[in-house]
C-alpha cells in the first residue's frame, strides 16, 4: 500500500503480549515459574517474573501518568484491543497507519529480559516460549509480519542455539537485546563473540532496544531521577549510545564485518555528535588502545549500523549534512503511550525533508537492514 505515494516498513512495531503467553507456551516443567503480565492498566506493560514486579506504575503520580497517557489515545485502539492485539489486529493497525511490512519487537518481553539475576535455565525456557508464540503470531500474514527473537543473553551458548533455531525454523529477521548490560559485562566483551558470529552467519540483525526501567543498572542512565519525565528521557538514548560505542570503537564490527546492528527507539539526532566525539578520541590515542581497528568508529557505523528516527523528530531536519541518511530507519512505536500511531507516517511526511530522504527512512533503509524483498 502507498501513503501519498510512499510505501512504509515499521522497523520496530511492538506487540502487546497476552498476559498468559508464557503460561501457555513455556516448557511444562517451568510453568509454575512462568512470567505473568499485569492487566489492570490499559495497554500496561507490567509483568511479574520470579516474584519481581517490573515496569508497573502501581500507585500515585506514576499510575496517574500512565492512565493519562493510555486514555489519551484510547479511541484509536478500540478495534485492536478487542482482538487482544492478535495477528489480525496487528495487520488492521498496520493498514490504518499505511504500513506495508513490519518487524515485530516486544513490549512485556523487553521487561522480562531486563530482570537482573534471572535464572539461566528459566531465561532459556522463557526465550523459547516467547519465540514460539511470536512465530504463531506472524502466521496471520508471514509476508508482512517478521519476527525478532528473544535470546537468553546471560548464557551465550544457549543464545547461539536459540538464534540458530529461530532463523532456521522460523525465518526470523533479528534478535533483540536490551542495551543495558548484564553483570557488568559490556557488549564488546569477547564472551559475546560466538553470538555475533552466529548472527552474522545467519544474517540476523542484532536489534538493541532498551526499556524505560533501568533495573539492570540502577543509578545509571536516568536511574538517579524519581520522575518518569526525567528518567525516561535518558533510559532509551544513553544505553544505545554506549552500545553503539561498544560495537564501533570496541572492535566488534571490525571482527564481524557483515554483522548488521540496529539501535531502536533511542532517537537519532545525537548520532552525528557521538560519531564526531568517538572519531576525535580515536585520533587522540584510541587507535593505540584498540590497535585492531582499521577504520574510524564513524566508518564502522556507516558500514553496518542503523538508528531509528522518531516520526516527529524535528531536530533531525539537518541530518543530510552529516552523511548518515542511509542509516536511519522508521518506527511507529505502536502501541505504546508515546506512539503517534495512527498518524506516524503522516508525521514523517510533514517533516522538512526531501521526498528522497523520506523514502529512505520509510522504506529503503529498513528493507536493506532486514534484507526484505
C-alpha positions as CSV (number, residue, x, y, z in Angstrom):
1,X,0.0,0.0,0.0
2,X,1.2,3.6,-0.5
3,X,0.6,6.6,1.7
4,X,0.7,9.7,-0.6
5,X,3.0,7.6,-2.9
6,X,5.2,6.3,-0.1
7,X,5.4,2.7,1.0
8,X,6.5,2.1,4.6
9,X,8.2,-0.5,6.7
10,X,8.0,-0.3,10.5
11,X,11.5,-1.3,11.7
12,X,10.2,-1.8,15.3
13,X,6.5,-2.5,15.6
14,X,5.7,-3.6,19.1
15,X,3.4,-6.4,20.0
16,X,1.5,-6.3,23.3
17,X,1.9,-9.8,24.6
18,X,-1.1,-11.6,26.2
19,X,-0.8,-11.8,30.0
20,X,-0.7,-15.6,29.9
21,X,1.7,-16.0,27.0
22,X,4.4,-17.9,29.0
23,X,1.9,-20.0,30.9
24,X,0.6,-21.3,27.6
25,X,3.9,-21.7,25.7
26,X,6.6,-22.5,28.2
27,X,8.1,-25.9,28.8
28,X,5.7,-27.5,31.4
29,X,8.4,-28.1,33.9
30,X,8.8,-24.3,34.2
31,X,5.1,-23.5,34.1
32,X,4.9,-22.6,37.8
33,X,7.7,-20.0,37.3
34,X,6.3,-18.6,34.1
35,X,6.2,-14.8,33.8
36,X,2.7,-13.2,34.0
37,X,1.6,-9.9,32.6
38,X,-0.4,-7.4,34.6
39,X,-3.6,-6.2,33.1
40,X,-5.0,-3.5,35.5
41,X,-3.7,-0.6,33.3
42,X,-4.9,-0.2,29.7
43,X,-2.0,-1.2,27.4
44,X,0.1,-1.7,30.5
45,X,3.4,-3.4,30.2
46,X,3.9,-4.6,33.7
47,X,5.0,-8.2,34.3
48,X,5.7,-10.4,37.3
49,X,8.9,-12.6,37.0
50,X,10.0,-14.8,39.8
51,X,8.0,-12.6,42.3
52,X,9.5,-9.4,41.0
53,X,7.1,-6.8,39.6
54,X,8.7,-5.0,36.7
55,X,7.5,-1.9,34.8
56,X,4.3,-1.3,36.7
57,X,3.1,2.2,37.8
58,X,1.1,0.9,40.7
59,X,0.1,4.0,42.5
60,X,0.4,7.7,43.0
61,X,1.6,10.0,40.2
62,X,3.1,7.1,38.3
63,X,-0.3,5.5,37.9
64,X,-2.0,8.8,37.0
65,X,0.6,9.5,34.4
66,X,0.2,6.0,32.9
67,X,-3.6,6.3,32.9
68,X,-3.4,9.7,31.3
69,X,-1.1,8.5,28.5
70,X,-3.2,5.4,27.8
71,X,-6.5,7.2,27.8
72,X,-5.2,10.0,25.6
73,X,-5.3,7.7,22.5
74,X,-7.8,5.1,23.7
75,X,-10.3,5.8,21.0
76,X,-7.8,4.8,18.3
77,X,-7.1,1.4,19.9
78,X,-10.6,0.0,20.4
79,X,-10.5,-2.4,17.5
80,X,-7.1,-3.9,18.1
81,X,-7.8,-4.1,21.8
82,X,-11.0,-6.0,21.1
83,X,-8.8,-8.6,19.3
84,X,-6.3,-8.6,22.2
85,X,-3.5,-7.5,19.8
86,X,-3.5,-10.7,17.8
87,X,-2.0,-11.1,14.4
88,X,-5.2,-10.0,12.6
89,X,-5.4,-7.0,14.9
90,X,-1.8,-6.0,14.2
91,X,-2.5,-6.2,10.4
92,X,-5.5,-3.9,10.8
93,X,-3.4,-1.4,12.8
94,X,-0.8,-1.5,10.0
95,X,-3.4,-1.0,7.4
96,X,-4.8,2.0,9.3
97,X,-1.3,3.6,9.5
98,X,-0.3,2.7,5.9
99,X,2.4,0.2,6.8
100,X,3.3,-2.5,4.2
101,X,5.7,-4.6,6.3
102,X,6.7,-4.7,10.0
103,X,9.4,-6.4,12.1
104,X,7.9,-7.2,15.4
105,X,9.6,-6.3,18.7
106,X,8.4,-6.9,22.3
107,X,6.7,-4.9,25.0
108,X,6.5,-7.1,28.1
109,X,9.3,-9.1,26.6
110,X,11.7,-6.2,27.0
111,X,10.9,-6.0,30.7
112,X,11.5,-9.8,31.1
113,X,15.0,-9.6,29.6
114,X,15.8,-6.7,31.9
115,X,15.3,-8.7,35.1
116,X,18.6,-8.8,37.0
117,X,19.9,-12.2,38.1
118,X,17.3,-14.3,36.2
119,X,18.0,-18.0,36.5
120,X,19.7,-19.1,33.3
121,X,17.6,-22.2,32.7
122,X,14.5,-20.3,33.2
123,X,15.7,-17.5,30.9
124,X,16.3,-20.1,28.2
125,X,12.8,-21.5,28.6
126,X,11.2,-18.1,28.6
127,X,13.0,-17.2,25.4
128,X,12.0,-20.4,23.6
129,X,8.4,-20.0,24.7
130,X,8.4,-16.3,23.6
131,X,9.7,-17.1,20.1
132,X,7.3,-20.0,19.6
133,X,4.4,-17.6,20.4
134,X,5.9,-14.9,18.1
135,X,6.1,-17.4,15.2
136,X,2.5,-18.3,15.7
137,X,1.6,-14.6,15.7
138,X,3.4,-13.9,12.4
139,X,1.3,-16.7,10.7
140,X,-1.5,-14.1,10.3
141,X,0.5,-13.0,7.3
142,X,4.1,-14.2,7.0
143,X,4.6,-12.0,4.0
144,X,4.0,-8.8,6.1
145,X,5.0,-9.8,9.7
146,X,8.5,-10.7,10.6
147,X,9.9,-11.8,14.0
148,X,12.7,-10.5,16.2
149,X,13.7,-13.2,18.7
150,X,14.4,-13.2,22.4
151,X,17.7,-14.8,23.3
152,X,18.9,-15.7,26.8
153,X,21.9,-13.4,26.7
154,X,23.3,-14.4,30.1
155,X,24.0,-17.9,28.6
156,X,25.9,-17.2,25.3
157,X,25.8,-20.9,24.3
158,X,22.1,-21.1,24.7
159,X,21.7,-17.7,23.0
160,X,23.6,-19.0,20.0
161,X,21.5,-22.1,19.8
162,X,18.2,-20.1,20.0
163,X,19.4,-17.6,17.4
164,X,20.1,-20.6,15.1
165,X,16.8,-22.2,15.8
166,X,14.6,-19.1,15.1
167,X,16.4,-18.4,11.9
168,X,16.4,-21.9,10.5
169,X,13.0,-23.0,11.7
170,X,11.1,-19.7,11.7
171,X,13.0,-17.4,9.3
172,X,13.1,-14.6,11.9
173,X,14.9,-11.4,10.8
174,X,16.6,-10.3,14.1
175,X,17.3,-10.9,17.7
176,X,16.6,-8.3,20.3
177,X,18.6,-7.3,23.3
178,X,18.4,-4.6,25.9
179,X,21.2,-2.1,25.5
180,X,21.8,-2.3,29.3
181,X,24.4,-4.7,30.3
182,X,24.4,-8.0,32.3
183,X,26.6,-8.5,35.3
184,X,28.8,-5.5,34.2
185,X,29.9,-7.2,31.0
186,X,29.9,-4.8,28.1
187,X,28.7,-5.7,24.6
188,X,32.2,-5.5,23.2
189,X,33.4,-8.3,25.6
190,X,34.8,-11.3,23.7
191,X,32.4,-13.5,25.6
192,X,29.6,-12.4,23.3
193,X,31.6,-13.1,20.1
194,X,30.1,-16.5,19.5
195,X,26.6,-14.8,19.4
196,X,27.8,-12.1,17.0
197,X,29.4,-14.8,14.8
198,X,26.2,-16.8,14.7
199,X,24.1,-13.7,13.9
200,X,26.5,-12.8,11.1
201,X,26.4,-16.3,9.7
202,X,22.6,-16.5,9.9
203,X,22.2,-12.9,8.6
204,X,20.3,-12.0,11.7
205,X,20.2,-8.3,12.7
206,X,21.2,-7.5,16.3
207,X,18.5,-5.1,17.5
208,X,19.1,-3.2,20.7
209,X,16.0,-1.8,22.4
210,X,16.2,-0.6,26.0
211,X,13.3,-0.3,28.4
212,X,12.2,2.6,30.4
213,X,13.2,0.7,33.6
214,X,17.0,0.7,34.3
215,X,16.7,-2.3,36.5
216,X,20.0,-3.9,35.3
217,X,21.9,-0.7,36.1
218,X,20.2,1.1,39.0
219,X,21.5,4.6,39.4
220,X,22.7,4.9,35.8
221,X,21.0,6.1,32.5
222,X,18.5,8.2,34.4
223,X,18.2,6.0,37.4
224,X,19.1,8.9,39.7
225,X,15.7,10.6,39.0
226,X,12.4,10.0,40.7
227,X,10.0,11.2,37.9
228,X,9.2,9.3,34.7
229,X,9.7,12.5,32.7
230,X,13.4,12.7,33.8
231,X,14.2,9.0,33.9
232,X,12.6,8.1,30.6
233,X,14.5,11.0,28.8
234,X,17.7,9.1,29.4
235,X,16.9,5.4,29.7
236,X,16.5,4.7,25.9
237,X,19.1,7.0,24.4
238,X,22.1,6.7,26.8
239,X,22.4,2.9,26.8
240,X,22.0,3.0,23.0
241,X,24.9,5.4,22.8
242,X,27.0,3.1,24.9
243,X,26.1,0.0,22.8
244,X,26.9,1.9,19.6
245,X,30.3,2.8,21.1
246,X,30.9,-0.9,22.0
247,X,30.3,-2.1,18.5
248,X,32.2,0.6,16.6
249,X,35.0,1.7,18.9
250,X,35.1,-1.6,20.8
251,X,36.2,-3.6,17.8
252,X,33.1,-5.8,17.3
253,X,32.3,-4.6,13.8
254,X,36.0,-5.0,12.8
255,X,35.8,-8.6,13.9
256,X,32.4,-9.2,12.2
257,X,32.3,-7.0,9.0
258,X,29.0,-8.4,7.8
259,X,27.0,-8.1,11.0
260,X,24.2,-5.6,11.0
261,X,23.2,-3.8,14.2
262,X,20.2,-1.6,14.9
263,X,19.7,0.8,17.8
264,X,15.9,1.3,18.1
265,X,13.6,3.8,19.8
266,X,16.5,5.9,21.0
267,X,16.2,8.9,18.7
268,X,18.8,9.7,16.1
269,X,19.7,13.4,16.5
270,X,22.5,12.6,18.9
271,X,24.3,10.3,16.4
272,X,26.4,12.9,14.5
273,X,27.7,14.3,17.8
274,X,28.6,10.9,19.2
275,X,30.3,9.8,16.0
276,X,32.3,13.0,15.9
277,X,33.3,12.6,19.5
278,X,34.3,8.9,19.1
279,X,36.4,9.8,16.0
280,X,38.1,12.6,17.9
281,X,39.1,10.2,20.7
282,X,40.2,7.6,18.3
283,X,42.6,10.1,16.7
284,X,43.8,11.2,20.2
285,X,45.0,7.8,21.1
286,X,42.2,5.4,20.7
287,X,44.0,3.7,17.8
288,X,46.7,2.7,20.4
289,X,44.1,1.3,22.8
290,X,42.3,-0.6,20.0
291,X,45.1,-1.4,17.5
292,X,42.7,-3.9,15.8
293,X,40.6,-1.0,14.4
294,X,41.3,-0.4,10.7
295,X,38.8,2.5,10.4
296,X,37.4,5.3,12.5
297,X,34.3,4.5,14.6
298,X,32.1,6.5,12.3
299,X,33.1,4.4,9.3
300,X,32.1,1.2,11.0
301,X,28.7,2.9,11.8
302,X,28.2,3.9,8.2
303,X,29.0,0.4,7.0
304,X,27.0,-1.7,9.5
305,X,24.7,0.3,11.9
306,X,21.2,1.7,11.8
307,X,19.3,4.0,14.2
308,X,15.6,4.7,14.2
309,X,14.2,8.2,13.7
310,X,11.1,9.3,15.5
311,X,8.3,10.3,13.3
312,X,8.2,13.9,14.7
313,X,12.0,14.2,15.5
314,X,12.3,17.7,14.2
315,X,16.0,18.1,15.3
316,X,16.8,15.5,12.6
317,X,15.9,18.0,9.9
318,X,19.6,18.7,9.2
319,X,20.7,15.1,9.2
320,X,21.6,15.2,5.5
321,X,24.6,17.4,6.3
322,X,26.2,14.6,8.3
323,X,26.0,11.8,5.7
324,X,24.1,9.2,7.8
325,X,20.8,9.4,5.8
326,X,21.3,5.8,4.6
327,X,21.5,4.5,8.2
328,X,18.2,5.8,9.6
329,X,15.0,3.7,9.8
330,X,11.4,4.5,10.7
331,X,9.2,3.2,13.5
332,X,5.7,4.0,14.8
333,X,6.3,2.7,18.4
334,X,2.8,1.2,18.2
335,X,1.1,0.6,20.6
336,X,3.0,2.4,23.4
337,X,1.6,5.5,25.0
338,X,4.2,7.8,23.4
339,X,3.4,6.4,19.9
340,X,2.0,8.7,17.3
341,X,0.1,5.9,15.6
342,X,-2.0,6.0,13.5
343,X,-0.5,9.3,12.3
344,X,3.2,8.4,12.4
345,X,3.7,8.1,8.6
346,X,1.8,11.4,8.2
347,X,4.2,13.0,10.7
348,X,7.2,11.9,8.8
349,X,5.8,13.2,5.6
350,X,5.3,16.6,7.3
351,X,9.0,16.9,8.3
352,X,11.0,19.4,6.4
353,X,12.9,16.7,4.5
354,X,13.2,15.9,0.8
355,X,11.0,13.2,-0.7
356,X,14.1,11.2,-1.4
357,X,15.1,11.3,2.2
358,X,11.5,10.4,3.4
359,X,11.6,7.4,1.1
360,X,14.8,6.2,2.6
361,X,13.5,6.5,6.1
362,X,10.2,4.9,5.4
363,X,11.2,2.1,3.1
364,X,14.7,1.8,1.6
365,X,16.8,1.7,4.7
366,X,14.7,-0.8,6.6
367,X,14.4,-3.0,3.6
368,X,18.2,-3.1,3.4
369,X,18.6,-3.6,7.1
370,X,16.4,-6.6,7.4
371,X,17.0,-8.0,3.8
372,X,13.3,-7.7,3.0
373,X,12.3,-8.4,-0.6
